[in-house]
Amino acid sequence: MVDFTPVATNIVDELAAIVGSANVSTGESELDLHSHDQSFHAPHRPEVIVWANDAQQVADVLKLANERRIPVTPWGVGSSLEGNPIPLHGGILLSLRNMNKILKVHADDFQVTVQPGLPYKDMNKDLSRHGLFFPPDPGANATIGGMLANNAAGIRTVKYGASKDNVLALQVALADGRLIRTGSRSIKQSAGYNLTQLFVGSEGTLGVITEATLKLSPIPEFSSTMIAAFPTVEQAIEAVVSVKGSGVDVAALEFLDTPASQTLVSRGVDIEPNPTLLMEVHNAHPESQEADVATVREICEGLGAASFVAIVDNTKAQAVWQARHKAYETLVQMFPTMKFHVMDVAVPISAYPEIIAFVQQQIMAGGVMAFLVGHAGDGNIHVTMPWQDEKSLASVKAMNSDIIHKAIELGGTATGEHGVGIGKAPYMADEHGAGLDVMRELKQTLDPHGILNPGKIFPTL
Ligand SMILES: Cc1cc2nc3c(=O)[nH]c(=O)nc-3n(C[C@H](O)[C@H](O)[C@H](O)COP(=O)(O)OP(=O)(O)OC[C@H]3O[C@@H](n4cnc5c(N)ncnc54)[C@H](O)[C@@H]3O)c2cc1C
């Protein structure tokens, strides 16, 4: 356990000298706002909030904190689901909110260079003028820094990849105040260790991302959304594996079990509650679009789909995807007095039927309420479990543990996209074995005083 220095008034003054007094706060409401993310994990307040305005300010704040042994937790918009940005040891909460600019659009190279506090939906709105978009799409309007730090993914990852697959270069402030650049704007890069990917997924424990150059994709000319309803979960999951294996390059392949499909119904999507697949294809020509839809329809109907609808009208399709994106918020509205535990294990696609069957057995045996929504095309499943007291939380946690162990046994991971944060830390030794020791060594090299987001990934730090 590291002994950190409390943030005394003189330190607040020194921070104000770096970022300006208007960009430092110890106000009660600000401390509360930055004490929790969107997960059920217990809140913990920072001692001071600092809003940095540029990379040099970030570096100067880190240098000061490193010299005085003060913890620093970077903050995007706090939309994490695993406690990732909760300042467990107090100290400085370093918000990147003011660093929210697009620095340069390299339209001819399908790239953009941005500051880390830019919310990705705002960025994509701006980029649409160039006919381009950044594909990773977690539902919340997360920042680029938070997405890279968590290696966030989403509905379109099955075609376009996760955040890690869509980043070329970074500027990073290290714990000792150095500013470094990693990667380059070349798509092909073989020049030494891949430091860019070291910082991606490191959840603010190795450095603070102060700039990122991202890969973009052209907005597709033609897009078709498909909804297939199945009599049983088994049939729906069989269809997931078959569609993936068909050669159709689906841009989204989402699964919802019957309870979860109610979230679509309650948002006005015209379906009967059933085990449901939501799918999308992106095409350059109407002929290839028709061929893809026909192939997917054939697979789903061949596996017993009770209904199959293809939507080409963009407004109707957007309404369906909006309902899917809002599935979590809809559940929160449906059960206003409850809290929610969200899992995000992922397995190789061939093991998807086995993990889903295992989850269903666990739900039956545990007698808990659960909603299954998954980025099925990536082998990822979110098991969302409402709870309201210590007893129900204990059942949920036991199920969570069993499902994670099963996913790891199947060659998968405890977390496909939400990151380790607080909740997944106990499973890192199981998942990585001696690899976790190497992660500790890297942490020790880059952050010897353990000031960066302490208490995450490695629970004992
Ligand atoms: C309704 C809802 C749906 C969601 N759906 C998905 C989904 O489909 N897929 C998915 O992947 N996630 C999903 N999430 C989770 C969340 O949106 C993502 O994890 C997102 O990446 C968090 O971004 P943020 O800007 O909120 O970062 P924060 O939560 O503020 O921070 C995330 C982590 O990154 C660190 N950090 C922040 N900025 C930086 C920086 N500049 N440099 C270094 N470290 C930094 C923080 O310390 C923290 O560890 C969902 C969340 C909600 C509420």
The ligand as an SDF file (V2000), in Angstrom:
LIG
                    3D

 53 58  0  0  0  0  0  0  0  0999 V2000
  -25.3330    3.3530  -21.2960 C   0  0  0  0  0  0  0  0  0  0  0  0
  -23.9030    2.9260  -21.4610 C   0  0  0  0  0  0  0  0  0  0  0  0
  -23.5720    2.0640  -22.5010 C   0  0  0  0  0  0  0  0  0  0  0  0
  -22.2400    1.6740  -22.6820 C   0  0  0  0  0  0  0  0  0  0  0  0
  -21.9390    0.8370  -23.7170 N   0  0  0  0  0  0  0  0  0  0  0  0
  -20.6590    0.4860  -23.9310 C   0  0  0  0  0  0  0  0  0  0  0  0
  -20.3060   -0.3420  -25.0370 C   0  0  0  0  0  0  0  0  0  0  0  0
  -21.1450   -0.7780  -25.8190 O   0  0  0  0  0  0  0  0  0  0  0  0
  -19.0080   -0.6350  -25.2240 N   0  0  0  0  0  0  0  0  0  0  0  0
  -18.0280   -0.1670  -24.3880 C   0  0  0  0  0  0  0  0  0  0  0  0
  -16.8560   -0.4450  -24.6160 O   0  0  0  0  0  0  0  0  0  0  0  0
  -18.3310    0.5950  -23.3140 N   0  0  0  0  0  0  0  0  0  0  0  0
  -19.6120    0.9410  -23.0790 C   0  0  0  0  0  0  0  0  0  0  0  0
  -19.9130    1.7520  -22.0030 N   0  0  0  0  0  0  0  0  0  0  0  0
  -18.8450    2.1470  -21.0540 C   0  0  0  0  0  0  0  0  0  0  0  0
  -18.1280    3.4910  -21.3260 C   0  0  0  0  0  0  0  0  0  0  0  0
  -18.9040    4.3670  -22.1300 O   0  0  0  0  0  0  0  0  0  0  0  0
  -16.7640    3.2770  -21.9700 C   0  0  0  0  0  0  0  0  0  0  0  0
  -15.9390    2.4990  -21.1250 O   0  0  0  0  0  0  0  0  0  0  0  0
  -16.0020    4.5700  -22.3180 C   0  0  0  0  0  0  0  0  0  0  0  0
  -14.8080    4.2280  -22.9690 O   0  0  0  0  0  0  0  0  0  0  0  0
  -15.6560    5.4520  -21.1280 C   0  0  0  0  0  0  0  0  0  0  0  0
  -15.2470    6.7170  -21.6340 O   0  0  0  0  0  0  0  0  0  0  0  0
  -15.2810    8.0310  -20.7210 P   0  0  0  0  0  0  0  0  0  0  0  0
  -14.9110    9.1830  -21.5750 O   0  0  0  0  0  0  0  0  0  0  0  0
  -16.5530    8.1120  -19.9890 O   0  0  0  0  0  0  0  0  0  0  0  0
  -14.0760    7.7270  -19.7450 O   0  0  0  0  0  0  0  0  0  0  0  0
  -14.0580    7.6780  -18.1560 P   0  0  0  0  0  0  0  0  0  0  0  0
  -15.1060    6.7560  -17.6670 O   0  0  0  0  0  0  0  0  0  0  0  0
  -14.0400    9.0470  -17.6170 O   0  0  0  0  0  0  0  0  0  0  0  0
  -12.6230    7.0240  -17.9270 O   0  0  0  0  0  0  0  0  0  0  0  0
  -12.3660    5.7190  -18.3710 C   0  0  0  0  0  0  0  0  0  0  0  0
  -10.9630    5.2850  -17.9770 C   0  0  0  0  0  0  0  0  0  0  0  0
  -10.0190    5.9750  -18.7860 O   0  0  0  0  0  0  0  0  0  0  0  0
   -9.1400    6.7710  -18.0060 C   0  0  0  0  0  0  0  0  0  0  0  0
   -8.9360    7.9670  -18.8140 N   0  0  0  0  0  0  0  0  0  0  0  0
   -9.8560    8.8880  -19.2020 C   0  0  0  0  0  0  0  0  0  0  0  0
   -9.2750    9.7840  -20.0310 N   0  0  0  0  0  0  0  0  0  0  0  0
   -7.9760    9.4220  -20.1570 C   0  0  0  0  0  0  0  0  0  0  0  0
   -6.8530    9.9490  -20.8570 C   0  0  0  0  0  0  0  0  0  0  0  0
   -6.9500   11.0450  -21.6190 N   0  0  0  0  0  0  0  0  0  0  0  0
   -5.6640    9.3250  -20.7510 N   0  0  0  0  0  0  0  0  0  0  0  0
   -5.5360    8.2070  -19.9970 C   0  0  0  0  0  0  0  0  0  0  0  0
   -6.5490    7.6730  -19.3030 N   0  0  0  0  0  0  0  0  0  0  0  0
   -7.7530    8.2740  -19.3870 C   0  0  0  0  0  0  0  0  0  0  0  0
   -9.8380    6.9500  -16.6740 C   0  0  0  0  0  0  0  0  0  0  0  0
   -8.9240    7.1390  -15.6190 O   0  0  0  0  0  0  0  0  0  0  0  0
  -10.5670    5.6240  -16.5560 C   0  0  0  0  0  0  0  0  0  0  0  0
   -9.7000    4.6320  -16.0900 O   0  0  0  0  0  0  0  0  0  0  0  0
  -21.2300    2.1510  -21.7960 C   0  0  0  0  0  0  0  0  0  0  0  0
  -21.5750    3.0230  -20.7610 C   0  0  0  0  0  0  0  0  0  0  0  0
  -22.8960    3.4080  -20.5720 C   0  0  0  0  0  0  0  0  0  0  0  0
  -23.2150    4.3490  -19.4480 C   0  0  0  0  0  0  0  0  0  0  0  0
  1  2  1  0
  2  3  1  0
  2 52  2  0
  3  4  2  0
  4  5  1  0
  4 50  1  0
  5  6  2  0
  6  7  1  0
  6 13  1  0
  7  8  2  0
  7  9  1  0
  9 10  1  0
 10 11  2  0
 10 12  1  0
 12 13  2  0
 13 14  1  0
 14 15  1  0
 14 50  1  0
 15 16  1  0
 16 17  1  0
 16 18  1  0
 18 19  1  0
 18 20  1  0
 20 21  1  0
 20 22  1  0
 22 23  1  0
 23 24  1  0
 24 25  2  0
 24 26  1  0
 24 27  1  0
 27 28  1  0
 28 29  2  0
 28 30  1  0
 28 31  1  0
 31 32  1  0
 32 33  1  0
 33 34  1  0
 33 48  1  0
 34 35  1  0
 35 36  1  0
 35 46  1  0
 36 37  1  0
 36 45  1  0
 37 38  2  0
 38 39  1  0
 39 40  1  0
 39 45  2  0
 40 41  1  0
 40 42  2  0
 42 43  1  0
 43 44  2  0
 44 45  1  0
 46 47  1  0
 46 48  1  0
 48 49  1  0
 50 51  2  0
 51 52  1  0
 52 53  1  0
M  END
$$$$
